Amino acid sequence: MAGEQKAKGKVEETAGKAKETVGRTVGNERMKAEGQAKKSKGAARQAKEKTKEVFKH
């Protein structure tokens, strides 16, 4: 399950990065901000799973 959550975080982070880039390219600040938020959420999910792995072993 941890691997699944880590992968979900990576997908979220990648999607956020893409959305942020599109928002920046077209000049849409809202889309850029949403992308940044999604990217941060994905990174946080990955960090949480990595922390769980460290304490598991």
LINDA-V137115 format. One record per residue. N is the residue number from 0. RES is the residue in one small letter. D_LAST is the distance of its C-alpha to the last C-alpha in Angstrom with 2 decimals. Layout:
# LINDA-V137115
N&RES&D_LAST + N&RES&D_LAST
This chain:
# LINDA-V137115
0&m&15.44 + 1&a&13.13 + 2&g&14.83 + 3&e&18.08 + 4&q&17.76 + 5&k&16.83 + 6&a&19.90 + 7&k&21.97 + 8&g&21.26 + 9&k&22.38 + 10&v&25.48 + 11&e&26.27 + 12&e&26.01 + 13&t&28.24 + 14&a&30.73 + 15&g&30.96 + 16&k&31.62 + 17&a&34.33 + 18&k&35.89 + 19&e&35.95 + 20&t&37.65 + 21&v&40.20 + 22&g&40.93 + 23&r&41.51 + 24&t&43.71 + 25&v&45.92 + 26&g&46.02 + 27&n&44.48 + 28&e&42.70 + 29&r&41.39 + 30&m&39.74 + 31&k&38.30 + 32&a&36.85 + 33&e&35.42 + 34&g&33.77 + 35&q&32.26 + 36&a&30.93 + 37&k&29.40 + 38&k&27.86 + 39&s&26.32 + 40&k&25.03 + 41&g&23.36 + 42&a&21.79 + 43&a&20.54 + 44&r&19.04 + 45&q&17.17 + 46&a&15.97 + 47&k&14.83 + 48&e&12.78 + 49&k&11.24 + 50&t&10.46 + 51&k&8.94 + 52&e&6.59 + 53&v&5.79 + 54&f&5.51 + 55&k&3.80 + 56&h&0.00
